[in-house]
Amino acid sequence: MKVATAAQIRELERLTFERGTPSLTLMENAAAAVRDVITRTRKPGRAAILCGAGNNGGDGFAVARLLKAAGWQTVVYTFGDAAKYSDDTRINRERWDGEVRTVPDEDIARADCIVEAICGIGFRGSLEGDMKTAVEYANRRTGLNAPLRVAVDIPAGVQADTGRVEGVVFDAGITVTFTLPKPGLFLLPGALYCGHVLTANVGVPVELVAKLPSPFSTGDRMFADAVMPIRRKDAHKADFGRLLVVGGSADYPGAVCFTTNAAVRMGAGLVTCAVPRCLYPIVAPKFMEAMPRRMPQDKAGRFSPAALPALLTLQGVSQATVIGPGLGRSDALTELVAAYLRGGQCPAVVDADGIFALAAHMDVLRGLARPVVLTPHDGEFARMAGGNPPPVGGIERLETARAFARIYRCVLVLKGHRTITAAPDGRVIVNTSGNPGMAKGGSGDVLAGIIGALLCQGLEPFLAASVGVYLHGAAGDVCANGIGEYGMTPSDMIAALPQVTKKYNNRVW
């Protein structure tokens, strides 16, 4: 889904009003969307609605009225000068016939549901005074006993266009945003406070939304559904490509197994795994569907330079390749990776120790005839960028990824919470799936296999990488919902991939 800045949303609303839709109608639709989310999630109880003086506060007054009608015991807390209410906010304030408090108190913390409608997308700076106190009360209860906290459009304290925060921020479990999501919902650190983001259509014409240029898009279910191919009924294994995975060493035998098995589960037609000779008896029993190949090795059980000709031969009959998982590190491997990429005859995913090696030969990327997907975490990115780590969050992190992809003519998958995928032509996707249970060794190896499998099935590198990141996170979410974040493993994520991709069957039986 495309993302819109605060100014773009205001322009969409202005054009909508010019077409004859009253602004009050959009506000009522917004309130109804918030009400629907709450009533689907919780049974009626005590609700505290925090309302500012702007249009966001008008949404809040309307939510209060709708929740009261749905059986909730509702109290409204107001902030700001009532004389400065917008016209629509004033109307919804007059329509509210329930209790209003002007000073925050402990009852906010005791509520079963807290709806925050204080600031909206025009917020800058930090929360102060009673607004800060009210948000502190709202955030007080945590863990399993926390209330349902719902932010209207964007949590108070988060800047809509940048994701920046200063001081106290409303910690939402759900954010109901309107028309299109805003950058701050997905950029760190603001994204940490948004919870589950739901986008509601409140009446802006779809043709206006379709014409809107976007700073970036989100990798979500709708995006994956639009990208993932449906298999032809007469397909055979060659139609889904041959993937070559190059990795493993005596010290790191597991990573290459994760990558290979993930690629098989992601639907690659044929997967070959090239490993140093000493690894063959270890990995061969783990591959029922993939084909392990022995390669020359050095004394430490890593690939030796003598393996290059055989690797290039295998690459020549492949539609895509992954190099790096568990590869190990040495001067000879650094040169091997560079030579392997220079001889590239198909798109490549470079991961883990492959990135470590490539960092010494970044000039290689500019001269490659075939696309390369790089999948670094922050430390690996810093090595490639001459020791400069990427910004932790905000729009700066996104622009850093975009610039790197353009300079080095690669697809960059900058991993982390809200992984960013950037293309050399300026396209950027920010992922929305995944959870903390995925923060385990081997998770990145699974991702490399997923992307490699999508590449060899014909997706262009940017789409293969960005939809691969989403499906990887979606598989992690299946595991978290099924067995929990603490106990889930990369192997569980591989096993969950068929559940995530089943919807793309040619036919559902």
Secondary structure as GFF3:
##gff-version 3
##sequence-region A 1 509
A	DSSP	alpha_helix	6	18	.	.	.	ID=ss1
A	DSSP	alpha_helix	23	41	.	.	.	ID=ss2
A	DSSP	beta_strand	46	51	.	.	.	ID=ss3
A	DSSP	alpha_helix	55	69	.	.	.	ID=ss4
A	DSSP	beta_strand	73	78	.	.	.	ID=ss5
A	DSSP	three_ten_helix	82	84	.	.	.	ID=ss6
A	DSSP	alpha_helix	87	95	.	.	.	ID=ss7
A	DSSP	beta_strand	99	101	.	.	.	ID=ss8
A	DSSP	alpha_helix	107	110	.	.	.	ID=ss9
A	DSSP	beta_strand	113	117	.	.	.	ID=ss10
A	DSSP	three_ten_helix	120	122	.	.	.	ID=ss11
A	DSSP	alpha_helix	129	139	.	.	.	ID=ss12
A	DSSP	three_ten_helix	143	145	.	.	.	ID=ss13
A	DSSP	beta_strand	148	152	.	.	.	ID=ss14
A	DSSP	beta_strand	174	178	.	.	.	ID=ss15
A	DSSP	three_ten_helix	183	185	.	.	.	ID=ss16
A	DSSP	three_ten_helix	190	193	.	.	.	ID=ss17
A	DSSP	beta_strand	196	200	.	.	.	ID=ss18
A	DSSP	alpha_helix	206	211	.	.	.	ID=ss19
A	DSSP	beta_strand	217	219	.	.	.	ID=ss20
A	DSSP	alpha_helix	221	227	.	.	.	ID=ss21
A	DSSP	three_ten_helix	237	240	.	.	.	ID=ss22
A	DSSP	beta_strand	242	246	.	.	.	ID=ss23
A	DSSP	alpha_helix	255	265	.	.	.	ID=ss24
A	DSSP	beta_strand	270	276	.	.	.	ID=ss25
A	DSSP	three_ten_helix	277	279	.	.	.	ID=ss26
A	DSSP	alpha_helix	280	283	.	.	.	ID=ss27
A	DSSP	three_ten_helix	284	286	.	.	.	ID=ss28
A	DSSP	beta_strand	291	295	.	.	.	ID=ss29
A	DSSP	three_ten_helix	305	307	.	.	.	ID=ss30
A	DSSP	alpha_helix	308	316	.	.	.	ID=ss31
A	DSSP	beta_strand	320	323	.	.	.	ID=ss32
A	DSSP	alpha_helix	331	342	.	.	.	ID=ss33
A	DSSP	beta_strand	348	350	.	.	.	ID=ss34
A	DSSP	alpha_helix	353	358	.	.	.	ID=ss35
A	DSSP	three_ten_helix	359	361	.	.	.	ID=ss36
A	DSSP	alpha_helix	363	366	.	.	.	ID=ss37
A	DSSP	beta_strand	372	374	.	.	.	ID=ss38
A	DSSP	alpha_helix	378	384	.	.	.	ID=ss39
A	DSSP	alpha_helix	394	408	.	.	.	ID=ss40
A	DSSP	beta_strand	411	414	.	.	.	ID=ss41
A	DSSP	beta_strand	420	422	.	.	.	ID=ss42
A	DSSP	beta_strand	428	431	.	.	.	ID=ss43
A	DSSP	three_ten_helix	436	438	.	.	.	ID=ss44
A	DSSP	alpha_helix	443	456	.	.	.	ID=ss45
A	DSSP	alpha_helix	461	483	.	.	.	ID=ss46
A	DSSP	alpha_helix	490	501	.	.	.	ID=ss47
A	DSSP	three_ten_helix	502	504	.	.	.	ID=ss48
###
